[in-house]
Amino acid sequence: MSFLSILLALLIEQARPLAPVNRVHGRVRDWLIWAVRHTDTGEIRHGWLTWATVVGVPLALSAIVHWALWVSLGWLAALGWNVVVLYWTLGFRQFSHHFTGIRDALDDGDEAEARKLLAQWMRIDASDLPRSEIVRQVIAHSVLSAHRHVFGVFAWYSLLSAFGLGPAGAVLYRLAEYFSVVVQRTPTPTSVLLSSTLRRTVNQAWNLMDWIPSRITALGFAFVGSFEDAIDRWRKYELVRPGDNDGIVLAATSGALNVQLAPDDLLGGAPVAQTAHLRAVVGLVWRTVVMWMVILALLSLARLLG
């Protein structure tokens, strides 16, 4: 079921992408705000309670609905539920329009438009960035977005689905990621108040949740890119900055594509990012998707034959 669910969700998402502002994401935001207001007291144990509430309740509901549909209506209904949840939680089109717009602007020689689009996407001041830095940041942010919107979801969905929990893994990963993004944003007068304890708790939980998926993504990029260079840069980066999940993904990407992605050129030796690398990263990501689908298809076939 995992292979078919992911395949159908990706096909639907390509044909009809989920809008950036939609009811599902709005309800998730409302749920997070409600949980924080009612459970965040600034104590460590309440910080974990808040995280468990925000993530655990939707996770449990998704698993319960999966089992209820399976028992009452059969596997086809459960498959439909899996596809719906995956459509909500994964997809390239949730971030690829930013990448495409910036790439097209650079191809047209309109660096001012590229800086404007980059600033809107990453919420930074990009007014003085040179062309190579624009390309570097676009590649880095696109790779991390692909990891969080696609490959990390694949990993947790496949893991918990194997234990009969349906789409609970996809819900778990995406909610943990969304919560981590919320706590890292600069507070505004209209944003929900978060204690410093809750911020630390959410970041700790996210680092644990993303430890295995980030390394699976890095390994996937190594397999479909320059394997030796990717592994070498991954190993060197981990020695310098251990435990940095995003950094490991970028280090492996840097080796797989032979391009400099660290702003301080921490590892050295790679060429500066050029426009041609934008097309190379698209190929890298899609080859990794194909590799994932082949692995899931083989596992599904082995389960059927077994």
Protein Blocks (a to p, Z undefined) as FASTA:
>chain_A
ZZmmmmmmmmmmmmmccdfbdfklmmmmmmmmmmmmmmmgoiaklmmmmmmmmmmmmmmm
mmmmmmmmmmmnojklmmmmmmmmmmmmgcjklmmmmmmmmmmmmmnopaklmmmmmmmm
nopafklgcfklmmmmmmmmmmmmmmmmmmmmmmmmmmmmmnonajmlmmmmmmmmmmmm
mmmpccdfkbccddfklmmmmmmmmmmmmmmmmmmmmmmmmmmmcfklmmmmmmmmmmmm
ghilklmmmmmmmmmnopafbfnlmngoiacddfklmmmmmmmmmmmmmmmmmmmmmmmm
mmmmZZ
